[in-house]
Amino acid sequence: MIPLIMGIAGAIWGWMRAAKRGGNTLDKLQYAAGHGIAFLVLGLFIGIVIVRTAPPM
């Protein structure tokens, strides 16, 4: 769940960042895709760390 949420949050942030810089629709899509992928990978690593460091049940 963490990677999905972070990927969506990154895409939204990338879209808003491109809009703030005055980009057109393709710029906004590119920023959204780039930020979304980067945040998804970061969320994946965070999820792996959480699972690996959790105490056994």
PyMOL CGO cylinders between C-alpha atoms (Angstrom):
from pymol import cmd
from pymol.cgo import CYLINDER

trace = [
    CYLINDER, 0.00, 0.00, 0.00, 2.85, 2.38, 0.79, 0.3, 1, 1, 1, 1, 1, 1,
    CYLINDER, 2.85, 2.38, 0.79, 4.30, 2.38, -2.77, 0.3, 1, 1, 1, 1, 1, 1,
    CYLINDER, 4.30, 2.38, -2.77, 0.88, 2.98, -4.33, 0.3, 1, 1, 1, 1, 1, 1,
    CYLINDER, 0.88, 2.98, -4.33, 0.07, 5.91, -2.04, 0.3, 1, 1, 1, 1, 1, 1,
    CYLINDER, 0.07, 5.91, -2.04, 3.51, 7.43, -2.49, 0.3, 1, 1, 1, 1, 1, 1,
    CYLINDER, 3.51, 7.43, -2.49, 3.35, 6.98, -6.27, 0.3, 1, 1, 1, 1, 1, 1,
    CYLINDER, 3.35, 6.98, -6.27, 0.03, 8.80, -6.46, 0.3, 1, 1, 1, 1, 1, 1,
    CYLINDER, 0.03, 8.80, -6.46, 1.26, 11.53, -4.11, 0.3, 1, 1, 1, 1, 1, 1,
    CYLINDER, 1.26, 11.53, -4.11, 4.41, 11.95, -6.22, 0.3, 1, 1, 1, 1, 1, 1,
    CYLINDER, 4.41, 11.95, -6.22, 2.38, 12.21, -9.42, 0.3, 1, 1, 1, 1, 1, 1,
    CYLINDER, 2.38, 12.21, -9.42, 0.17, 14.89, -7.89, 0.3, 1, 1, 1, 1, 1, 1,
    CYLINDER, 0.17, 14.89, -7.89, 3.21, 16.78, -6.61, 0.3, 1, 1, 1, 1, 1, 1,
    CYLINDER, 3.21, 16.78, -6.61, 4.91, 16.56, -10.01, 0.3, 1, 1, 1, 1, 1, 1,
    CYLINDER, 4.91, 16.56, -10.01, 1.78, 17.86, -11.76, 0.3, 1, 1, 1, 1, 1, 1,
    CYLINDER, 1.78, 17.86, -11.76, 1.51, 20.81, -9.37, 0.3, 1, 1, 1, 1, 1, 1,
    CYLINDER, 1.51, 20.81, -9.37, 5.22, 21.56, -9.68, 0.3, 1, 1, 1, 1, 1, 1,
    CYLINDER, 5.22, 21.56, -9.68, 5.03, 21.70, -13.48, 0.3, 1, 1, 1, 1, 1, 1,
    CYLINDER, 5.03, 21.70, -13.48, 1.89, 23.85, -13.31, 0.3, 1, 1, 1, 1, 1, 1,
    CYLINDER, 1.89, 23.85, -13.31, 3.65, 26.28, -10.96, 0.3, 1, 1, 1, 1, 1, 1,
    CYLINDER, 3.65, 26.28, -10.96, 6.50, 26.60, -13.48, 0.3, 1, 1, 1, 1, 1, 1,
    CYLINDER, 6.50, 26.60, -13.48, 4.02, 27.37, -16.27, 0.3, 1, 1, 1, 1, 1, 1,
    CYLINDER, 4.02, 27.37, -16.27, 4.30, 24.10, -18.18, 0.3, 1, 1, 1, 1, 1, 1,
    CYLINDER, 4.30, 24.10, -18.18, 1.82, 22.87, -20.76, 0.3, 1, 1, 1, 1, 1, 1,
    CYLINDER, 1.82, 22.87, -20.76, -0.10, 19.60, -20.49, 0.3, 1, 1, 1, 1, 1, 1,
    CYLINDER, -0.10, 19.60, -20.49, 2.74, 17.43, -21.78, 0.3, 1, 1, 1, 1, 1, 1,
    CYLINDER, 2.74, 17.43, -21.78, 5.15, 19.02, -19.30, 0.3, 1, 1, 1, 1, 1, 1,
    CYLINDER, 5.15, 19.02, -19.30, 2.71, 18.32, -16.48, 0.3, 1, 1, 1, 1, 1, 1,
    CYLINDER, 2.71, 18.32, -16.48, 2.34, 14.69, -17.58, 0.3, 1, 1, 1, 1, 1, 1,
    CYLINDER, 2.34, 14.69, -17.58, 6.09, 14.23, -17.80, 0.3, 1, 1, 1, 1, 1, 1,
    CYLINDER, 6.09, 14.23, -17.80, 6.69, 15.73, -14.36, 0.3, 1, 1, 1, 1, 1, 1,
    CYLINDER, 6.69, 15.73, -14.36, 3.82, 13.66, -12.92, 0.3, 1, 1, 1, 1, 1, 1,
    CYLINDER, 3.82, 13.66, -12.92, 5.23, 10.45, -14.42, 0.3, 1, 1, 1, 1, 1, 1,
    CYLINDER, 5.23, 10.45, -14.42, 8.79, 11.16, -13.28, 0.3, 1, 1, 1, 1, 1, 1,
    CYLINDER, 8.79, 11.16, -13.28, 7.84, 12.11, -9.75, 0.3, 1, 1, 1, 1, 1, 1,
    CYLINDER, 7.84, 12.11, -9.75, 5.33, 9.27, -9.52, 0.3, 1, 1, 1, 1, 1, 1,
    CYLINDER, 5.33, 9.27, -9.52, 7.91, 6.66, -10.50, 0.3, 1, 1, 1, 1, 1, 1,
    CYLINDER, 7.91, 6.66, -10.50, 10.55, 8.11, -8.17, 0.3, 1, 1, 1, 1, 1, 1,
    CYLINDER, 10.55, 8.11, -8.17, 8.18, 8.19, -5.21, 0.3, 1, 1, 1, 1, 1, 1,
    CYLINDER, 8.18, 8.19, -5.21, 6.90, 4.69, -6.02, 0.3, 1, 1, 1, 1, 1, 1,
    CYLINDER, 6.90, 4.69, -6.02, 10.44, 3.28, -5.91, 0.3, 1, 1, 1, 1, 1, 1,
    CYLINDER, 10.44, 3.28, -5.91, 11.14, 5.16, -2.68, 0.3, 1, 1, 1, 1, 1, 1,
    CYLINDER, 11.14, 5.16, -2.68, 7.91, 3.77, -1.19, 0.3, 1, 1, 1, 1, 1, 1,
    CYLINDER, 7.91, 3.77, -1.19, 8.89, 0.28, -2.29, 0.3, 1, 1, 1, 1, 1, 1,
    CYLINDER, 8.89, 0.28, -2.29, 12.19, 0.52, -0.45, 0.3, 1, 1, 1, 1, 1, 1,
    CYLINDER, 12.19, 0.52, -0.45, 10.44, 1.91, 2.63, 0.3, 1, 1, 1, 1, 1, 1,
    CYLINDER, 10.44, 1.91, 2.63, 7.99, -1.00, 2.55, 0.3, 1, 1, 1, 1, 1, 1,
    CYLINDER, 7.99, -1.00, 2.55, 10.80, -3.52, 2.24, 0.3, 1, 1, 1, 1, 1, 1,
    CYLINDER, 10.80, -3.52, 2.24, 12.65, -1.98, 5.19, 0.3, 1, 1, 1, 1, 1, 1,
    CYLINDER, 12.65, -1.98, 5.19, 9.49, -2.05, 7.31, 0.3, 1, 1, 1, 1, 1, 1,
    CYLINDER, 9.49, -2.05, 7.31, 8.83, -5.71, 6.51, 0.3, 1, 1, 1, 1, 1, 1,
    CYLINDER, 8.83, -5.71, 6.51, 12.44, -6.78, 7.02, 0.3, 1, 1, 1, 1, 1, 1,
    CYLINDER, 12.44, -6.78, 7.02, 12.82, -5.00, 10.35, 0.3, 1, 1, 1, 1, 1, 1,
    CYLINDER, 12.82, -5.00, 10.35, 9.47, -6.02, 11.80, 0.3, 1, 1, 1, 1, 1, 1,
    CYLINDER, 9.47, -6.02, 11.80, 9.71, -8.44, 14.72, 0.3, 1, 1, 1, 1, 1, 1,
    CYLINDER, 9.71, -8.44, 14.72, 8.59, -12.00, 13.96, 0.3, 1, 1, 1, 1, 1, 1,
    CYLINDER, 8.59, -12.00, 13.96, 5.10, -12.96, 15.01, 0.3, 1, 1, 1, 1, 1, 1,
]
cmd.load_cgo(trace, "trace")
